[in-house]
Amino acid sequence: MITLENITNHELIGLTTQIVESTNNQIIGFGGKVVDETRSTLTIQTQNGLKMIPKEHSKWKFTINETQSCVIDGLTISKRPEERLKVKKNG
């Protein structure tokens, strides 16, 4: 089960997210549902369509169960999803 404590070791697809801080001021505030993830990007379904955004250089607010949220530095999640899952299984 995904929790605030183990979110960085889980699949992010399906979670609601919002960019709360970034070196690119134009993407601050973008948010929506994560629909795809690569090592360096998240693809978000926004009100204006799909947006592929680099993980690095941004801080992401993720919401779990519509009631809990946390902010994660993009560097923390800049790995392939399967690499983060391996950390969970081995750690």
C-alpha positions in Angstrom: 0.0 0.0 0.0 1.3 3.4 -0.9 1.9 5.8 2.0 3.6 9.2 2.4 6.6 7.4 3.9 7.1 5.0 0.9 5.8 7.0 -2.0 9.3 7.4 -3.6 9.5 3.6 -3.9 6.1 3.2 -5.6 4.6 3.5 -9.0 3.5 7.1 -9.5 1.1 6.4 -12.3 -2.5 7.1 -11.2 -1.5 9.7 -8.5 -2.6 13.3 -8.6 0.3 15.7 -8.7 1.0 19.4 -9.0 4.3 21.3 -9.6 4.8 23.6 -6.7 8.3 24.8 -7.4 10.5 24.8 -10.6 13.4 26.4 -12.3 10.9 26.9 -15.2 8.3 29.4 -13.9 6.0 28.6 -16.8 5.2 25.1 -15.4 4.6 26.0 -11.8 1.0 25.1 -11.0 0.6 22.5 -13.7 -1.2 19.5 -12.3 -3.3 16.5 -13.0 -3.2 12.8 -13.0 0.1 11.0 -13.7 -0.5 8.8 -16.8 3.0 7.7 -17.7 6.5 7.8 -16.3 10.0 7.4 -17.6 13.4 7.8 -15.9 13.4 11.6 -16.4 9.8 12.6 -17.1 6.2 12.4 -15.8 3.3 12.7 -18.3 0.4 14.4 -16.7 -3.2 14.5 -17.9 -4.1 18.2 -17.4 -7.2 20.1 -18.2 -5.5 21.2 -21.4 -4.3 17.8 -22.5 -1.2 15.7 -21.9 2.0 17.4 -20.7 5.4 15.6 -20.5 7.4 17.4 -17.8 11.0 16.7 -16.6 11.2 15.4 -13.1 14.4 17.2 -12.2 14.4 20.9 -11.4 10.9 20.8 -9.9 9.2 20.0 -6.7 6.1 17.8 -7.0 3.1 17.7 -4.7 1.6 14.2 -4.8 -1.8 13.5 -3.3 -2.7 10.0 -1.8 -6.2 8.9 -1.1 -7.5 12.5 -1.8 -6.6 13.5 1.8 -2.9 13.2 2.3 -0.2 15.0 0.3 3.6 15.5 0.3 6.1 17.4 -1.7 9.0 15.5 -3.3 12.1 16.9 -5.0 12.2 15.7 -8.6 15.8 14.5 -8.1 14.5 12.0 -5.5 12.3 10.3 -8.1 14.6 10.7 -11.2 15.0 7.0 -11.7 13.1 4.4 -13.8 10.0 3.2 -12.0 11.3 -0.3 -11.9 14.5 0.9 -10.3 12.6 2.6 -7.5 10.5 -0.6 -7.0 13.7 -2.7 -6.6 14.7 -0.4 -3.7 11.4 -1.2 -2.0 11.8 -4.9 -2.4 15.5 -5.0 -1.4 15.4 -2.3 1.3 
